[in-house]
Amino acid sequence: MSQIADQALPATDSRAATAALNTQACCRFCGARLKHRFVDLGMSPLCQTHIEPHQLNHMEPFYPLCAWVCDQCFLVQLEEYVAPSDIFSDYAYFSSYSDSWVEHARRYTEQMVGRFGFGAASKVMEIASNDGYLLQHFVRAGVPCLGIEPAANVAEVAVGKGIPTTVCFFGRDSAGAIAREHGQANLLLGNNVLAHVPDINDFVGGMKLLLAPGGVITMEFPHLQQLMEQNQFDTIYHEHFSYLSFTTVERIFAHHGLTLFDVEELPTHGGSLRIYARHDNDATKPVGERVTALRQRELDKGFTRLETYADFAERVRETKRKLLAFLIEAKRAGKSVAGYGAPGKGNTLLNYCGIRQDFLDYTVDRNPHKYGRFTPGTHIPILHPDAIRETRPDYLLLLPWNLKEEIMQQTAYIREWGGQFVIPIPEVTVL
C-alpha cells in the first residue's frame, strides 16, 4: 500500500469504513475512486467571503479542506463542497488592484500580437475575464474582444472600460451559445481559471467547441511542482478545485482533442505554467522542445508515482509550527504584528494555523471592496493601507507573498521606524 493511502480502520469500524467507501469521491477527470490524501488542512470557510460587521455573531459555514491525489491520472484535487455559483457570482477579487499583474497582462498582449499576428480581423476571448485587466490591452491594440465572466459585479467594471462581457459560467453549453452569437475565437485564453472549475471535462470540452480552426488557446495556472517544492500549501482553498502538473494537463487536453504545442514557465503566483493548445488536426503548430523537456522533467521527478506526493503533508505541518513559534516569540517580546493583504491564500494560512487577533492586530488591502470587513473564519479586521503608517507595526506579515516585491516597494516606509517584513512561504523569513 502507498505511504499516502489512508490507514486501515479497526475491524470494529468496518461498517463505518464501508459507508465511507460508498460515499468516497471520484476523480473529476478520469472518474477513479479517490483513496490517497495529499494534505489535510482541516476545516475552513470560503476564502473570499469576507465578513461584514453585522455578521460577526452569525454562524459561519466551514468546509473540509482536504486535497486528494488520483492514483490513475495524478490530478491533485479537492472535493466539490460548494457550487461555483455560490463562490463566484458576487466576487471580491478584482485583478486590477495588482499593478504587477496588470503589467503581466500587458506584456502577454504584446507577445500574442507579435507571435501570432492577432489584429483587427481576429477575435480574442478571455474566460474569467474579471474586471478587464487583460482585455483592455487588446482593445487599445484594436483587436476585437469578448470577456466571459461569471461574477456580475466584476463584469460590470469591465463593461465600464468598454470591454464587451458575457456573464456566465463557462462550459460546453455556454461555449456553443457564445459561438453562435459571436463566432469562434482565434485566441481563447484564461488566467488562473483552469484550477477553479469543478467539471474540468466540461470546461476543456467547451474550449474545444469555441476555438476557431487554426486558433490558439493559452491557459495560465499555478504549477503543482512549484506548489510542492516551494511548500505553497496556502494556495489550496475551496475556490481552487484542481492542482495541476503539466503531465496531467496534457492528458486532459488530449482527451478532448487538443494538443499542447508549447509551454512557458512563469514566476507569477509563486511559479506558474502558460500552456499553448491547438486542435489536434492543426499541423501548422508543431510540438516544441519545451513541451518535451517539461514532460520528461516531471517524469524524472516522479509526478506519475504516488510516493512523490507522500511527504508533503508533514512539511506543511512543520511550516505551521515554525510560523506560530515566530509569532509567539514576537508577541511575548511585546512586538506588534500587522498583515498586508486579504487574499485567498492568506485566509487558508490564517485558518489552518489558527492565527487571529491574538497574533495579528489587523490586515490591510488595496481593494476597497474589503475595507471595514473581516477575514473569513479568523475575523481579523481589514483596513485601508494607511493604517500601517498610523500604527507603525514592528512586523508586516505579507499574506500575498507572491507579490512581495511589489508590496515591499509600496511599503518601504516601514523601515523609518525599524519595521520588518515577514514572508511566511516557503519558510518563515524576516526581511
C-alpha positions as CSV (number, residue, x, y, z in Angstrom):
1,M,0.0,0.0,0.0
2,S,1.2,3.5,-0.8
3,Q,2.6,5.6,2.0
4,I,-0.1,8.2,1.5
5,A,-3.0,5.8,1.5
6,D,-5.4,6.2,4.4
7,Q,-4.7,4.0,7.3
8,A,-7.0,1.0,7.6
9,L,-9.7,1.3,10.2
10,P,-10.0,-1.2,13.1
11,A,-12.3,-4.2,12.5
12,T,-14.9,-2.7,14.9
13,D,-15.2,0.2,12.5
14,S,-15.9,-2.0,9.5
15,R,-19.5,-0.6,8.9
16,A,-18.2,3.0,9.1
17,A,-15.4,2.1,6.7
18,T,-17.9,0.5,4.2
19,A,-20.1,3.6,4.4
20,A,-17.1,5.9,3.8
21,L,-16.1,3.8,0.8
22,N,-19.5,4.1,-0.7
23,T,-19.6,7.9,-0.4
24,Q,-16.0,8.4,-1.4
25,A,-15.4,11.0,-4.2
26,C,-14.2,10.2,-7.6
27,C,-11.6,11.9,-9.7
28,R,-13.1,14.9,-11.6
29,F,-11.1,14.0,-14.7
30,C,-10.8,10.2,-15.0
31,G,-13.5,9.0,-12.6
32,A,-11.3,6.8,-10.5
33,R,-12.1,6.5,-6.8
34,L,-10.0,8.9,-4.7
35,K,-8.1,7.0,-2.0
36,H,-5.0,8.9,-1.3
37,R,-4.7,12.1,0.8
38,F,-2.3,14.7,-0.4
39,V,-2.7,17.1,2.5
40,D,-5.5,17.8,5.1
41,L,-5.8,21.4,6.1
42,G,-8.7,20.9,8.4
43,M,-12.0,22.9,8.2
44,S,-12.0,26.3,6.6
45,P,-14.6,28.9,5.3
46,L,-14.7,30.1,1.7
47,C,-11.7,32.3,1.3
48,Q,-13.4,35.3,-0.4
49,T,-16.4,35.5,1.9
50,H,-15.2,38.5,3.9
51,I,-17.4,39.1,6.9
52,E,-19.3,42.3,7.4
53,P,-19.6,43.7,10.9
54,H,-23.2,42.7,11.4
55,Q,-22.3,39.1,10.5
56,L,-19.7,38.7,13.2
57,N,-22.1,36.9,15.6
58,H,-23.7,34.8,12.9
59,M,-22.9,31.2,12.1
60,E,-20.2,30.9,9.5
61,P,-20.0,27.8,7.3
62,F,-16.8,25.8,7.3
63,Y,-16.0,23.0,4.9
64,P,-13.3,20.3,4.8
65,L,-10.1,21.5,3.1
66,C,-8.6,18.1,2.2
67,A,-6.7,17.6,-1.1
68,W,-6.5,14.2,-2.7
69,V,-4.3,12.7,-5.4
70,C,-5.7,10.4,-8.0
71,D,-3.7,7.2,-8.4
72,Q,-4.6,6.9,-12.1
73,C,-4.1,10.3,-13.6
74,F,-2.3,12.0,-10.7
75,L,-4.7,15.0,-10.6
76,V,-4.5,16.7,-7.2
77,Q,-7.9,17.9,-6.2
78,L,-10.5,19.0,-3.7
79,E,-13.9,17.6,-3.5
80,E,-16.7,20.0,-4.5
81,Y,-18.4,21.1,-1.3
82,V,-19.7,24.3,-2.7
83,A,-21.2,25.1,-6.1
84,P,-19.2,27.6,-8.2
85,S,-22.4,29.8,-8.3
86,D,-22.1,30.2,-4.6
87,I,-18.5,31.3,-4.8
88,F,-18.1,33.3,-8.0
89,S,-21.5,35.0,-8.7
90,D,-20.6,38.0,-6.5
91,Y,-16.8,38.0,-6.1
92,A,-14.5,40.2,-4.1
93,Y,-11.4,39.7,-6.2
94,F,-10.5,42.4,-8.7
95,S,-7.4,41.8,-10.8
96,S,-6.6,45.5,-11.5
97,Y,-5.6,46.2,-7.9
98,S,-2.3,44.5,-8.5
99,D,-0.1,46.7,-10.6
100,S,2.4,43.9,-11.4
101,W,-0.5,41.6,-12.6
102,V,-1.8,44.3,-15.0
103,E,1.7,44.8,-16.3
104,H,2.0,41.0,-16.8
105,A,-1.2,41.1,-18.8
106,R,0.1,44.0,-21.0
107,R,3.3,42.0,-21.8
108,Y,1.2,39.0,-22.7
109,T,-0.9,41.0,-25.1
110,E,2.2,42.3,-26.9
111,Q,3.6,38.8,-27.0
112,M,0.5,37.3,-28.6
113,V,0.1,40.0,-31.2
114,G,3.8,39.7,-32.1
115,R,3.9,35.9,-32.2
116,F,0.6,35.1,-33.9
117,G,-0.3,38.4,-35.6
118,F,-3.7,38.9,-34.0
119,G,-5.3,42.1,-35.2
120,A,-8.5,43.8,-36.3
121,A,-9.7,40.7,-38.2
122,S,-9.2,38.5,-35.2
123,K,-11.4,37.7,-32.2
124,V,-9.9,37.3,-28.7
125,M,-12.0,35.8,-25.9
126,E,-11.0,35.5,-22.3
127,I,-12.6,33.1,-19.9
128,A,-12.9,34.5,-16.3
129,S,-12.0,38.0,-17.7
130,N,-12.6,39.6,-14.3
131,D,-12.6,43.4,-14.4
132,G,-11.0,43.7,-17.9
133,Y,-7.4,43.9,-16.5
134,L,-6.1,42.0,-19.6
135,L,-8.6,42.6,-22.4
136,Q,-8.2,46.3,-22.1
137,H,-4.8,46.0,-23.6
138,F,-6.2,44.1,-26.7
139,V,-8.9,46.8,-27.0
140,R,-6.2,49.5,-27.1
141,A,-4.4,47.5,-29.8
142,G,-7.5,47.5,-31.9
143,V,-8.2,43.7,-31.5
144,P,-11.9,42.8,-31.1
145,C,-12.6,41.1,-27.7
146,L,-15.2,39.4,-25.6
147,G,-14.9,38.8,-21.9
148,I,-16.6,35.8,-20.3
149,E,-17.1,36.3,-16.6
150,P,-19.4,34.7,-14.1
151,A,-19.3,37.4,-11.4
152,A,-21.8,40.1,-12.5
153,N,-20.4,42.7,-10.1
154,V,-16.9,42.3,-11.6
155,A,-18.1,42.1,-15.2
156,E,-19.8,45.5,-14.7
157,V,-16.4,47.1,-14.1
158,A,-15.1,45.6,-17.4
159,V,-18.1,46.8,-19.4
160,G,-17.4,50.3,-18.0
161,K,-14.0,50.1,-19.6
162,G,-15.5,49.4,-23.0
163,I,-15.0,45.6,-22.9
164,P,-18.0,43.6,-24.1
165,T,-18.6,40.9,-21.5
166,T,-20.9,37.9,-21.3
167,V,-21.9,37.0,-17.7
168,C,-22.0,33.2,-17.5
169,F,-20.1,30.2,-16.2
170,F,-18.1,28.5,-19.0
171,G,-18.7,25.0,-20.3
172,R,-19.9,23.2,-23.4
173,D,-23.4,24.7,-23.3
174,S,-22.3,28.3,-22.9
175,A,-19.4,27.8,-25.4
176,G,-22.0,26.7,-28.0
177,A,-24.2,29.7,-27.3
178,I,-21.2,32.1,-27.5
179,A,-20.0,30.6,-30.7
180,R,-23.5,31.0,-32.3
181,E,-23.7,34.7,-31.2
182,H,-20.2,35.9,-31.6
183,G,-18.3,33.3,-33.7
184,Q,-15.3,31.3,-32.6
185,A,-12.2,32.6,-31.0
186,N,-8.8,32.9,-32.8
187,L,-7.2,33.4,-29.3
188,L,-9.0,31.8,-26.4
189,L,-7.3,32.5,-23.0
190,G,-7.8,32.0,-19.3
191,N,-5.5,33.0,-16.4
192,N,-6.0,31.2,-13.1
193,V,-9.3,29.8,-14.1
194,L,-8.5,26.2,-15.1
195,A,-8.0,25.2,-11.4
196,H,-11.3,26.9,-10.5
197,V,-13.7,24.7,-12.3
198,P,-15.2,21.5,-10.7
199,D,-16.2,19.9,-14.0
200,I,-12.8,20.1,-15.8
201,N,-14.0,17.9,-18.7
202,D,-17.0,20.2,-19.4
203,F,-14.7,23.2,-19.3
204,V,-12.0,21.9,-21.6
205,G,-14.6,20.4,-23.9
206,G,-16.2,23.9,-24.1
207,M,-12.8,25.4,-25.2
208,K,-12.6,22.8,-28.0
209,L,-16.0,24.0,-29.3
210,L,-15.2,27.7,-29.0
211,L,-11.8,27.6,-30.6
212,A,-11.7,28.5,-34.3
213,P,-9.8,26.3,-36.8
214,G,-6.2,27.3,-36.6
215,G,-6.8,29.1,-33.3
216,V,-4.7,29.1,-30.2
217,I,-5.6,28.5,-26.5
218,T,-3.4,29.8,-23.7
219,M,-4.1,28.9,-20.1
220,E,-2.1,30.0,-17.1
221,F,-2.2,28.2,-13.8
222,P,0.0,27.6,-10.7
223,H,2.4,24.7,-11.4
224,L,2.0,21.7,-9.0
225,Q,5.7,21.2,-9.0
226,Q,6.3,24.7,-7.5
227,L,3.5,24.2,-5.0
228,M,5.2,21.1,-3.7
229,E,8.8,22.2,-3.9
230,Q,8.1,25.7,-2.5
231,N,5.7,24.5,0.2
232,Q,2.9,26.7,-1.2
233,F,0.1,24.9,0.8
234,D,-1.8,28.2,1.3
235,T,-2.7,28.2,-2.4
236,I,-5.1,25.3,-1.6
237,Y,-8.6,26.7,-0.9
238,H,-12.1,25.8,-1.9
239,E,-12.1,28.1,-5.0
240,H,-9.2,26.0,-6.4
241,F,-10.7,22.6,-7.2
242,S,-7.6,21.3,-9.0
243,Y,-3.8,21.5,-8.6
244,L,-2.1,20.8,-11.9
245,S,1.1,19.2,-13.2
246,F,1.9,19.6,-16.9
247,T,1.7,15.8,-17.3
248,T,-1.9,15.7,-16.1
249,V,-3.0,18.8,-18.0
250,E,-1.6,17.4,-21.2
251,R,-3.6,14.2,-20.7
252,I,-6.8,16.2,-20.0
253,F,-6.4,18.3,-23.1
254,A,-5.5,15.3,-25.3
255,H,-8.7,13.6,-24.1
256,H,-10.7,16.5,-25.7
257,G,-8.8,16.6,-29.0
258,L,-6.4,19.4,-28.1
259,T,-2.6,19.2,-28.4
260,L,-0.3,21.2,-26.2
261,F,2.4,22.6,-28.6
262,D,4.3,25.0,-26.3
263,V,4.7,25.8,-22.6
264,E,6.3,28.6,-20.7
265,E,7.3,28.6,-17.0
266,L,6.4,31.9,-15.4
267,P,7.3,33.4,-12.0
268,T,3.7,34.6,-11.3
269,H,1.8,33.2,-8.3
270,G,4.8,31.5,-7.0
271,G,5.5,29.7,-10.2
272,S,3.0,29.1,-13.0
273,L,2.7,27.5,-16.4
274,R,1.4,29.0,-19.5
275,I,0.3,26.3,-21.9
276,Y,-0.4,26.7,-25.6
277,A,-3.0,24.4,-27.2
278,R,-4.4,23.8,-30.7
279,H,-6.8,21.5,-32.4
280,D,-5.2,18.0,-32.9
281,N,-5.5,18.3,-36.7
282,D,-3.7,21.7,-36.9
283,A,-0.4,20.8,-38.4
284,T,0.8,24.4,-38.6
285,K,1.9,24.4,-35.0
286,P,4.4,21.6,-34.3
287,V,5.0,20.5,-30.7
288,G,8.1,22.4,-29.4
289,E,11.1,21.3,-27.4
290,R,9.8,23.0,-24.2
291,V,6.8,20.6,-24.1
292,T,9.1,17.5,-24.5
293,A,11.6,18.8,-21.9
294,L,9.0,19.6,-19.2
295,R,7.1,16.3,-19.8
296,Q,10.4,14.5,-19.2
297,R,11.4,16.6,-16.2
298,E,8.1,15.8,-14.4
299,L,8.5,12.1,-15.3
300,D,12.0,12.2,-13.8
301,K,10.8,13.9,-10.7
302,G,8.2,11.2,-10.1
303,F,4.9,13.0,-10.8
304,T,3.5,9.7,-12.0
305,R,4.4,7.9,-8.8
306,L,2.3,8.1,-5.7
307,E,5.3,8.1,-3.3
308,T,6.3,11.5,-4.7
309,Y,3.3,13.0,-3.0
310,A,3.8,11.3,0.3
311,D,5.8,13.7,2.5
312,F,4.1,17.0,1.6
313,A,1.7,16.9,4.5
314,E,4.4,16.7,7.1
315,R,6.3,19.7,5.5
316,V,3.1,21.7,5.8
317,R,2.7,20.8,9.5
318,E,6.3,21.9,10.2
319,T,5.7,25.2,8.4
320,K,2.7,25.8,10.7
321,R,4.8,25.1,13.8
322,K,7.6,27.5,12.6
323,L,5.2,30.4,11.8
324,L,3.4,30.0,15.2
325,A,6.7,29.8,17.0
326,F,7.8,33.1,15.4
327,L,4.5,34.9,16.3
328,I,4.5,33.6,19.8
329,E,8.1,34.8,20.4
330,A,7.2,38.2,18.8
331,K,4.2,38.8,20.9
332,R,5.9,37.7,24.1
333,A,8.6,40.3,23.3
334,G,5.8,43.0,23.1
335,K,6.1,43.4,19.3
336,S,3.1,44.4,17.2
337,V,2.3,42.4,14.0
338,A,0.0,43.5,11.2
339,G,-0.8,41.8,7.9
340,Y,-0.7,43.0,4.4
341,G,-3.5,41.7,2.1
342,A,-6.6,39.6,2.5
343,P,-6.1,37.1,-0.4
344,G,-7.4,33.6,-0.7
345,K,-4.1,32.1,0.1
346,G,-3.8,34.3,3.2
347,N,-7.1,33.1,4.5
348,T,-6.0,29.4,4.1
349,L,-2.8,30.2,6.0
350,L,-4.6,32.1,8.9
351,N,-7.3,29.4,9.3
352,Y,-5.0,26.4,9.1
353,C,-2.5,28.0,11.6
354,G,-5.2,29.4,13.9
355,I,-3.9,33.0,13.6
356,R,-6.4,35.5,14.9
357,Q,-6.1,38.9,16.6
358,D,-4.1,37.4,19.4
359,F,-1.3,37.3,16.8
360,L,-2.3,39.7,14.0
361,D,-3.6,43.1,15.0
362,Y,-5.2,43.7,11.6
363,T,-4.5,43.4,7.9
364,V,-4.8,45.9,5.1
365,D,-5.8,45.6,1.5
366,R,-5.9,47.9,-1.6
367,N,-9.2,46.6,-2.6
368,P,-11.9,49.0,-1.3
369,H,-14.5,46.2,-1.5
370,K,-12.8,44.6,1.5
371,Y,-12.5,47.7,3.7
372,G,-14.4,47.5,7.0
373,R,-14.8,43.8,6.7
374,F,-13.2,40.9,8.5
375,T,-11.2,37.9,7.3
376,P,-13.3,34.7,7.0
377,G,-13.0,32.4,9.9
378,T,-10.4,34.3,11.8
379,H,-12.3,37.7,11.9
380,I,-9.2,39.9,11.6
381,P,-10.2,43.5,10.6
382,I,-9.3,44.5,7.1
383,L,-8.3,48.2,7.0
384,H,-7.1,50.8,4.5
385,P,-3.3,50.6,3.9
386,D,-3.0,54.0,5.6
387,A,-3.4,52.1,8.9
388,I,0.2,50.9,8.6
389,R,1.6,54.5,8.8
390,E,-0.8,55.3,11.7
391,T,0.0,52.3,13.9
392,R,3.7,51.7,12.9
393,P,3.8,47.9,13.4
394,D,7.1,46.2,14.2
395,Y,6.4,43.4,11.7
396,L,4.3,43.3,8.5
397,L,3.2,39.8,7.5
398,L,2.9,39.6,3.8
399,L,-0.1,37.3,3.0
400,P,0.1,37.6,-0.8
401,W,3.8,36.6,-0.7
402,N,3.7,36.1,-4.5
403,L,3.6,39.9,-4.7
404,K,6.2,40.5,-2.1
405,E,8.5,42.7,-4.4
406,E,5.6,45.0,-5.3
407,I,4.3,45.2,-1.7
408,M,7.7,45.8,-0.2
409,Q,8.3,48.6,-2.6
410,Q,5.0,50.2,-1.8
411,T,5.5,49.9,1.9
412,A,9.2,50.5,2.1
413,Y,8.5,53.4,4.5
414,I,8.1,50.9,7.4
415,R,11.9,51.0,7.6
416,E,11.6,54.5,9.0
417,W,10.6,53.1,12.4
418,G,12.6,49.8,12.1
419,G,9.7,47.8,10.8
420,Q,10.4,44.4,9.2
421,F,8.7,42.3,6.6
422,V,7.8,38.7,7.3
423,I,7.4,36.2,4.4
424,P,5.6,33.0,5.5
425,I,6.2,30.8,2.4
426,P,8.2,28.6,1.7
427,E,9.9,29.3,5.1
428,V,9.3,32.0,7.7
429,T,11.7,34.7,6.7
430,V,12.2,38.2,8.2
431,L,13.5,40.9,5.9
